Amino acid sequence: ILGHAAIRERIAPIGVATGEHCHNRVMFKQLLQAKAIDFCQVDAARLGGLNEVLLVVLMAAKFGVPVCPHAGGVGLCEYVQNVSLFDYIAVSASLENRVLEYVDHLHEHFIDPVVIRKGRYMPPQRPGYSIEMHAATLKEFEFPNGPAWSS
């Protein structure tokens, strides 16, 4: 935490974006209190569920740090579209200094994959967290007996 604060101090005015490695709200609280980050890169799959993610979004708002969720892995785009929508609609009401990563692969495995139009995420059309996978995908990649592992 203090190492990040020292890096941030030394590279200013370049902003530090991190947090995708943090596993709970306590680490984020320490990063925010130490003024160690300029952008909060919460990883929705790493934290302990939606409640933990929402607490981090609220803490970041309290400290005036924009939330830019990490979305570089399988299903993370589906996860974090909702986090960004919550931040925009219920917390910050701003798109300023907010970026949402996008990786264009493996979305075909999800029932309600993300939709991008003109460089923007579109709100999901179904209720839920948008991460439900197709039954065929789950069957194919079930470890260790799925067909994907047998060859």
C-alpha positions as CSV (number, residue, x, y, z in Angstrom):
1,I,0.0,0.0,0.0
2,L,2.7,2.5,1.0
3,G,4.8,1.4,-2.0
4,H,1.9,2.5,-4.3
5,A,1.6,5.8,-2.4
6,A,5.4,6.4,-2.9
7,I,5.1,5.5,-6.6
8,R,2.1,7.8,-7.0
9,E,3.9,10.7,-5.3
10,R,7.0,10.3,-7.5
11,I,5.3,10.0,-10.9
12,A,2.8,12.8,-10.4
13,P,1.1,14.2,-12.4
14,I,0.7,10.8,-14.1
15,G,-2.2,9.0,-12.3
16,V,-1.9,5.6,-10.8
17,A,-4.6,3.0,-11.7
18,T,-4.6,-0.2,-9.7
19,G,-6.7,-2.4,-7.5
20,E,-7.4,-5.4,-9.8
21,H,-5.2,-7.4,-7.4
22,C,-7.1,-6.4,-4.2
23,H,-9.1,-9.1,-2.6
24,N,-11.3,-7.1,-0.2
25,R,-12.6,-3.7,0.8
26,V,-10.0,-3.3,3.5
27,M,-7.1,-3.2,0.9
28,F,-9.1,-0.6,-1.1
29,K,-9.7,1.4,2.1
30,Q,-5.9,1.4,2.8
31,L,-5.1,2.4,-0.8
32,L,-7.6,5.3,-0.6
33,Q,-6.6,6.5,2.8
34,A,-2.9,6.4,1.9
35,K,-3.7,8.4,-1.3
36,A,-2.0,5.7,-3.3
37,I,-4.3,5.6,-6.3
38,D,-5.9,8.0,-8.8
39,F,-8.2,5.4,-10.4
40,C,-9.9,2.5,-8.6
41,Q,-9.6,-0.6,-10.8
42,V,-11.9,-2.9,-8.9
43,D,-12.0,-6.6,-10.1
44,A,-15.5,-7.9,-9.6
45,A,-14.5,-11.5,-9.8
46,R,-11.7,-11.2,-7.2
47,L,-13.8,-9.5,-4.5
48,G,-16.2,-11.4,-2.3
49,G,-19.4,-10.7,-4.3
50,L,-21.5,-7.8,-5.3
51,N,-21.8,-6.4,-1.8
52,E,-18.0,-6.1,-1.5
53,V,-17.8,-4.4,-4.9
54,L,-20.5,-1.9,-4.1
55,L,-18.7,-1.0,-0.8
56,V,-15.5,-0.3,-2.8
57,V,-17.5,1.9,-5.3
58,L,-19.0,3.9,-2.4
59,M,-15.6,4.3,-0.7
60,A,-14.0,5.4,-3.9
61,A,-16.7,8.1,-4.2
62,K,-16.1,9.2,-0.7
63,F,-12.4,9.7,-1.5
64,G,-13.1,11.3,-4.9
65,V,-11.4,8.5,-6.8
66,P,-13.1,7.5,-10.1
67,V,-13.9,3.8,-10.6
68,C,-12.6,2.2,-13.7
69,P,-13.3,-1.6,-13.3
70,H,-10.8,-4.2,-14.5
71,A,-12.3,-6.4,-17.2
72,G,-9.6,-8.3,-18.9
73,G,-10.6,-11.9,-18.3
74,V,-13.3,-14.4,-19.3
75,G,-16.7,-12.9,-18.2
76,L,-15.2,-9.8,-16.6
77,C,-16.8,-7.5,-19.2
78,E,-20.1,-9.1,-18.4
79,Y,-19.5,-8.6,-14.6
80,V,-18.3,-5.1,-14.6
81,Q,-20.8,-3.5,-17.0
82,N,-23.2,-3.5,-14.1
83,V,-20.6,-2.0,-11.7
84,S,-20.1,0.9,-14.0
85,L,-23.8,1.4,-14.5
86,F,-24.4,1.4,-10.7
87,D,-21.5,3.9,-10.3
88,Y,-23.0,6.2,-13.0
89,I,-26.7,6.0,-12.1
90,A,-26.5,5.7,-8.3
91,V,-23.2,7.1,-7.1
92,S,-21.1,9.5,-9.3
93,A,-23.5,10.5,-12.0
94,S,-20.4,11.2,-14.1
95,L,-18.5,9.6,-16.9
96,E,-15.5,12.0,-16.3
97,N,-12.2,10.1,-15.9
98,R,-14.1,6.8,-16.2
99,V,-13.0,4.0,-18.5
100,L,-14.3,0.5,-18.7
101,E,-12.0,-2.1,-20.2
102,Y,-13.2,-4.3,-23.0
103,V,-11.7,-7.5,-24.3
104,D,-13.4,-8.9,-27.4
105,H,-13.2,-12.7,-27.0
106,L,-15.1,-15.5,-25.4
107,H,-18.4,-13.6,-25.1
108,E,-20.1,-16.3,-27.2
109,H,-20.1,-18.5,-24.0
110,F,-22.5,-16.2,-22.2
111,I,-26.3,-16.1,-22.5
112,D,-26.4,-12.3,-22.2
113,P,-23.0,-11.1,-23.5
114,V,-22.0,-7.5,-23.4
115,V,-23.0,-5.3,-26.4
116,I,-20.8,-2.4,-27.5
117,R,-22.1,0.3,-29.7
118,K,-20.1,3.4,-30.8
119,G,-17.4,2.5,-28.3
120,R,-19.8,2.2,-25.3
121,Y,-21.3,-0.6,-23.3
122,M,-25.0,-0.9,-23.7
123,P,-27.1,-1.8,-20.7
124,P,-27.9,-5.5,-20.4
125,Q,-31.4,-6.5,-21.5
126,R,-31.9,-9.3,-18.9
127,P,-32.0,-9.2,-15.1
128,G,-29.0,-10.4,-13.2
129,Y,-25.3,-10.1,-13.3
130,S,-25.0,-11.1,-17.0
131,I,-22.6,-13.9,-16.3
132,E,-24.8,-17.0,-16.9
133,M,-23.0,-19.3,-19.3
134,H,-24.6,-21.6,-21.9
135,A,-25.2,-25.2,-20.6
136,A,-23.2,-26.5,-23.6
137,T,-20.2,-24.4,-22.6
138,L,-20.3,-25.6,-19.0
139,K,-20.5,-29.2,-20.2
140,E,-17.7,-28.9,-22.7
141,F,-15.3,-27.3,-20.2
142,E,-16.2,-29.2,-17.1
143,F,-12.9,-30.2,-15.4
144,P,-11.7,-32.9,-15.7
145,N,-14.3,-34.8,-17.6
146,G,-15.4,-32.3,-20.3
147,P,-14.5,-33.0,-23.9
148,A,-12.2,-29.9,-24.0
149,W,-9.9,-31.7,-21.5
150,S,-9.9,-35.2,-23.0
151,S,-7.7,-34.5,-26.0
